[in-house]
Amino acid sequence: MTLVITKFDDTDNNNVTFDYSKFDYFFDDATFPTDVATDFDDVLLEIGAGFSVTRQTTTEDTTGKTTAVSDSSFNIYAYIVDITKKDRQVHEMGLAVPGNRILYLKPVYTITSAGVDTEYVVKEGDIFTDRNDYSWKVITIIHEPYISGTQIYKKVVVQNIGLAGSP
């Protein structure tokens, strides 16, 4: 991606004149949002870890009583880190308690099985299981940055179920 500033050539006098407005520019490549998403995906593949995600779905009768609970699961990769002092907003929200961590995720995970693509979006309440069989529940989604209408990643707070650690 390159930033191109509008300019007017005056070749007769050997002058180049730039417009007076700082808003006279355009990007010559429209792939920047896709490139950023691909770069984030590469970072997750390099330093992230694999997780199994379990989502519980409840079935209710006409009165609102839960009649059945079913589990569905899929595998993803993400990056989990401890909550640090840099996460001041998380601390102020009261979410920085023992057993909580920050998890960075892709906005959508596409899994292909038998030639059919299925898209999964992580939601609050999903349960992650890491390589050490520790379970983490998504408490809240705290950040979902966009670039030119394309979501790049999700930053979520997860709470350890059982308060055991994970590397």
Secondary structure, DSSP 8 states (H G I E B T S, - for coil): --EEE-EEEETTTTEEEE-S-TT-EEES-TTHHHHHHHHHHHHHHHH-EEEEEEEEEEEE-TTS-EEEEEEEEEEEEEEEEE--TT-HHHHHTT---TTEEEEEE-S-EEEEETTEEEEE---TT-EEE-TTS-EEEEEEEEE--EETTEE--EEEEEEEETS----
